Amino acid sequence: MVIGSSTTYIGDEIPGLKGQQVRIFAVLHGGLSPDADPDDAGFYVRLNETLERLGGVTEVDCLDIAPILPDGSSSFVHFDARPIDLECFANLQKPSAQ
């Protein structure tokens, strides 16, 4: 299960969010691809079953996330994050050239 799960934001692209717990609300399928089409019916994925049919999260997807507040609820402020900036998808990070 991806959608609805919680993880830690480990990236640097969203100031102030690093190290915070976030909840995943949706996957923008192919959202980081230059030819992404936000008008496509399969772009904003809100169901884990649909995401599974599409092959799961890839490095070209984008995730709709929100910080988890101290009371356990989610902030009304949402962010679009790269999968590699979330601890649960750090394995999608390409190894750096040495």
N, C-alpha and C positions, 0 to 999 in steps of 0.2 A: 504494500500500500504506500503510495507516494502522496496523493492528494489527501489533505487532512492531517498529515504527519508533521511532527516537529523535528527541528534539527538546529544546528548552530551555524550562523553566518560567519564564514572565515575569510571572506574577500576584503578588498580594499576599495571597491568601486562605489559603495554606498557609505558616505561618511557617518561615523557614529554608530554603525550597526555591527561592526566587527566584534565577535565574541558573544553576541546576543542570541537568545533562542528565538526562532521564527517558526511560523506555521505556513505550510504550503497550501495555497488555495486553488491553484490551477496551473496547467502547463500550457505555455504558448508554443504550440508544436511548430518547430522550425523558425522560431521567433528571431534567432540570431543570424539566420541565413539572409544573404542580400536579396534573394527573390521571395522572401516571406510575404504572404498575402493575408493580412489581418481580416479580410472579408471572406476568406475561405471558411466553409462550415466546420472544418476540422481544426481550425487554428487554436481556438480557446477551449482547451480540454478540461472539463470539470469532474469527470468520472474516471475512477481507476480502471474500470473495465474497458473504457474507450482507449485510455492510455496504453493498456496492455495490448490491445489489438493493433495499435500504431507502433508497437515495438519498444515501449518504455521511453525513458528520458535519454536523450542524446546530447552531445556537446553543442549542437546547434539549436537546442530548445532554449526557452527562457521560462522562468518560474515566477508566478505571481505569489509573493510572500508578504507577510505582515509580522512585525515584532509581537512577541508574547509579553503581555503586561504582568506585573507582579501578582495580580489576582487570578492569573491563568487565562484571562480573556485575551483576544487579539486586538491590536490597534486598528483603528479605522483607516490608518494610513498604510497603503500597500506600495510595494516596490516590485520592479521587474529585475530579477537577479539571474546571473549566469549559473548554470548547474555547478560548475567547478568552484563557485564561491560558497557553496553549501557543503558542510561536512559530510553529509550522506552521499554526495556525488563527487567527492574529491578524487575518486578513482578515475574520473573522466579526464582529469588533467593530463596533458601530454607531458612526457618526461622532458626536462630541459636538456638542451644539447650541452655536452661538456667539452 
